[in-house]
Amino acid sequence: MNEVDWFASLRYLLLGAFPSGPLGGVALTLALSISSAILAAIIGLAGGIALSMTRGVAQILLTALVAFFRAIPVLMLIFWTFFLMPILLHVNVPGLATVVCALALIGGAYLSHSVHAGIVSIGNGQWQAAMSLGLTRWQALREVVLPQAVRVMMPSFVNQWVSLIKDTSLAYIVGVPEFTFLANQLNNRLMVYPAQIFLFVGFVYLMLCGALQALAHALLSRRSAERSRVRTMPAMQRRKARL
């Protein structure tokens, strides 16, 4: 192949047929990852809070539901959403939406346990101290417990988001033209460069996951530095900083 062909192939892997056709490749993988990660975080936060605030039969049912989605292979859930959502909603649901839904459900199920564990790790002392000040249980959760629990949850959130980036490669099964799907297409067309193509695929996934981990580490380090700075301030300056 000449240089122009390599350039066209690289562009195809990064953007797919865009702008003359649908978006694909690395760009679509990023879109899938971001949308799935946001939805999974929302589901996980809601599920974890529900697990922490409910008791009895309701908690048992929620635990069973979370365990159900955690036990399903990602590939199988993508199949289920792809074939069941059009039947349930009576509309033609695109493959992209079914993949986002499947990844968000599984990611949210895992994050629900992480959020629940983070809330439980804070201990009853914080709850009792907050409610002794006249806060309700929900206010204590929002104002006192959750801000502390976020530090415990964050590593689990980052791990799950990294897994979501890699799980987007399973979207090929319903014909979504994400990065791995287009790399397979390119390899089948060229036939003689499989090592180069899939080494590049591995390198891109390494960069995506590494960038996410580096960003999370930088944010956590910045928050830790700010907390340390506030602790070393005199009392009057500390109150002004909080305001």
Protein Blocks (a to p, Z undefined) as FASTA:
>chain_A
ZZklmmmmmmmmmnomafkbccehjllmmmmmmmmmmmmmmmmmmmmmmmmmpghjllmm
mmmmmmmmmmpcfklmmmmmmmmmmmmnopacdfklmmmmmmmmmmmmmmmmmmmmmmmm
nopmlmmmmmmnopafklmmmmmmmmmmmmmmmmmmmmmmmmmmmmmmmmmmnopacfkl
mmmmmmmmnopammmmmmmmmmmmmmmmmmmmmmmmmmmmmmmmmmmmmmmpcfklmmmm
mZZ
